[in-house]
Amino acid sequence: MKLLVPVKRVVDFNVKVRVKSDQSGVDLANVKMSMNPFDEIAVEEAVRLKEKGKASEVIAVSIGPAQAAETIRTALAMGADRGILVKTEGEVEPLAVAKILKAICDAEKPMLVITGKQAIDDDANQTGQMLAALLGWGQGTFAHSLELSETSAKISREIDGGLQTLDVKLPAVMTTDLRLNEPRYASLPNIMKAKKKPIEEKTPADYGVDAAPRLKVLKVTEPPTRGGGVKVKSVGELLDKLKEAGAI
Amino acid sequence: MASLVIAEHNNQALNDATAKTVTAAAEISKPVHVLVAGENCKSVAEAAAKIAGVEKILLADNALYARMIAEAMETLILSVADKYDAILAPATTNGKNYLPRVAARLDVPQISEIIKVVSPDIFERPIYAGNAIQTVQAPAGKKVITVRATAFKASGDGGSATIETLAAASDPGLSKFDSEALSKSERPELASAKIVISGGRGLGSAENFKLIEKIADRLHAAVGASRAAVDAGYVPNDYQVGQTGKIVAPDLYLAIGISGAIQHLAGMKDSKVIAAINKDAESPIFQIADVGLVADLFQALPEMDQELAKRGY
């Protein structure tokens, strides 16, 4: 069974982004970029399935600038077999990403697509669901655990009140939540090996997809900041302040 | 034309994120209709009919919608999508699950987690864990939107909408409900509680969360946690407040032993009053807390418990 793992290159989660003074976006110059953390969990899950003999091949796909090849290399170093880089310029919205991924799925015929539930840059939480809808496949979002059989995936999902388990027919799309697994660090030998694994380069036009954004970003601004508060010396004083503020 | 709000509920009670989403919908396109999809959920439809500003309730009462499975919700919403120029759902785990499918099938971009309606086609939404606010304009055509409920006031009572039955759409038959394990709690729900007390890695163990629970019971508060506390296994994931957990904006947020990583702040910084107890005076949480106490939580919490008891809480 083939697995497809879409991975996104995003600002590293430890970086506190700054809004550009002309309000055109956030400043990405000289900022550390990494694989979206949820996508790392997706790669880890796919590689574990391969190690358990449940999957035959793991394909990592990234849609983004030329440097997204590094993100694919990270996935290859973790154990993915080959990569597909769809080169784009500028922002690509989830719907366009889903259309490109659909075309790749039509060609590669994976039984399961595993990707992060959201990217930590645009926080959209859409791509997996949109891809499933375009393919007419079932979905298991916000996955907490997975039991894979030949024809279905039993996916336990993180929902507002707890956990929900679904039986989803294959082929399907699964999006990962935090507790699914803890991604490995690639070892040096595996990083070296990854350099020899193939990455195919494509463009959205190869898949007949118009990747131009549909939403117009008018501006990007700083969120309102909270004024600094007071420090108190004791629990009693803390409760007094809260009482004063009408909070308790 | 009109806007359609998909109700959030558990087949028995209407979640108040629905009335908040109605507020956002009314700013985009009126009249507002509400779709209640579930099983044996007539009482939910009756509650939704009382939301001020709602003209009509569409009630799809069928076993197919008992768990709001995404694929079934998609076909149901698509069956009425023609009649609406905006389709909105609260950004709950349900709304986030089914609504992007609807957007994709309608071939329109979804606008996720709006926090403000600037004009009927211009919206504000947080990006980068709320470290930046993006103002976006939707293209002409249908709008598909999830709403961050904490950013909107609930539309009040006093409505008297008509309830219309909506026939079930075809069953896509792609996923089947297997089981559910919901956290049982007598405390208020995290997303809508007036007071939230959250613990972080500083608590040190699941056992120590009892210190927080005691205070929560005195204040009728919900209990939350940072991702660090969830990752350490002290509490279940549905306690998580933050970028990838729940977004809360209570009247009081009490952060105990939480350092204040940006991902956590993203989930609670719109709270009215923030109070923090942490033994490290340099913790970032103190930069946004209205009231801060530098103290060892293992001394401060029992003391707070006694002090609250003394004051009659």
Interface residues (C-beta under 8 A of the other chain):
Chain A: V11 F13 K16 V17 V19 V26 F38 E93 P94 L95 A98 K117 Q118 I120 D121 D122 D123 A124 N125 Q126 T127 Q129 M130 L131 A132 A133 L134 G136 W137 G138 Q139 G140 T141 F142 H144 K154 R157 E158 I159 D160 G161 G162 L163 Q164 T165 L166 D167 V168 K169 A172 D177 L178 R179 P213 R214 L215 K216 V217 L218 K219 V220 T221 E222 P223 R226 G228 G229 V230 K231 V232 K233 S234 V235 G236 E237 L238 L239 K241 L242 A245 G246 A247 I248
Chain B: N10 R67 I69 A70 E71 E74 T92 T93 N94 K96 N97 Y98 L99 P100 R101 V102 A103 A104 R105 D107 V108 P109 Q110 I111 S112 E113 I122 P126 I127 Y128 A129 G130 N131 A132 I133 Q134 T135 V136 Q137 A138 P139 P172 G173 L174 S175 K176 F177 D178 S179 E180 A181 L182 S183 A191 I195 L219 R227 V230 D231 P236 N237 D238 Q243 T244 K246 D251 L252 I262 Q263 K269 K272 V273 I274 A275 I277 F286 Q287 I288 A289 D290 V291 G292 L293 V294 A295 A300 E303 M304 E307 L308 R311 Y313
